[in-house]
Amino acid sequence: MIDFERGEPGPAVRDLVRLSDAWDGRPDLFEAFLSGYGRRLTATEEARMTIDMALDAVSGIAYGTAHSDPELIERGRRTPARLRARHHTALSSTGGT
């Protein structure tokens, strides 16, 4: 089944934004995806994905609220928490605060 409800033109990495929730906390699933994808993401793609994750979270919360979709709202709320945790981990590994 293909769902184009919120489909729109954009960079290919944007498709990974919504998939990223499925592999949250499961690096093995992310690595399996990359293996099938055939390559790792570039630094530019990773940066774009972070930006698109933040935008998708806001969009999802707004859309979910307007259409009474609590699952979409919850996914939108989880995303900023994941981004903050990832940012904190990156800073910790480089000695930043």
N, C-alpha and C positions, 0 to 999 in steps of 0.2 A: 504494500500500500504506500502510495506517495502522498504526502500532505503538503500542499502548497499554501496553507492558510496564512503563513507569515513569510512566504518566499519573496525574495527580491534580488535584483542583480547585485553582485558584489564580488570581492576577492574570494578565491577558493578556500582560503583559511577560515573564512567566516563560517563555513559549514562545520568546521571543527568546534566552534564555540558551543553549540548545543550538544555535541557529542561529549565534550569535556566533562559534563556533569556525570556521565555514565562511568568514566574512569577515575572520578575523584576518589582519592584514597587507595586506588588500585594501579600502582605504577606498572604492574604486569600487563594490565589491559591496554594501557597507553603504549607500552613497548610492543605489544602484539599488533596494535593498530599501525604503528610506525613500520613494523616489519612488513605488513601487507601493503602499506602505502609506498614502500620501497626506498624511503629516505627519511632523515631527520628533518625537522623544520629549520629553516634558516633563522638567523637572529632577527631579521626584518619580519618574517612571518610570526615569530613568537611575540614580538613587540606589537604587531598588528592584532594578534589574537587577544592579547591583554586588553587593548583598547576596545576591541569588539565585544569582549566579555562584559566589560563595564557598561557599554552602551546597550547590549542585549539584556542585561539585568534590569536596567531602568525601563526599557521598552517592555520587557516581560511583565514587570510589576504593574505598569500602567495598563497594558492590554489585559492582563489577568484580572485586575480590579474592575475594569470596564465590562468584562465578559464573565464575571463570576467564576474564574478559574483558579481555585486555591492552589493547585499543583504548580501552575505557572508562576504564581506569586511566590510560593515557597522556593522554587528553583531560582527565581530572581533575587531572593534574599540570601540564598546560600552563596551565590557567586561573589559578592563583595567580601564575604568572610574568607573565601578561598583565596581571593586576590591579596587580601591583607596578610594572610598566613604565608603565602608564597613570597611576598615582598619582605616580610619579617625574616623568613628563612634565608633569603638571598642576602639581606643585610648582615645577618648574624654570621654567615659563612665568610663574609669579607671584612668583618670587624666593624661594620657600620652600626648605627643606632636607629 
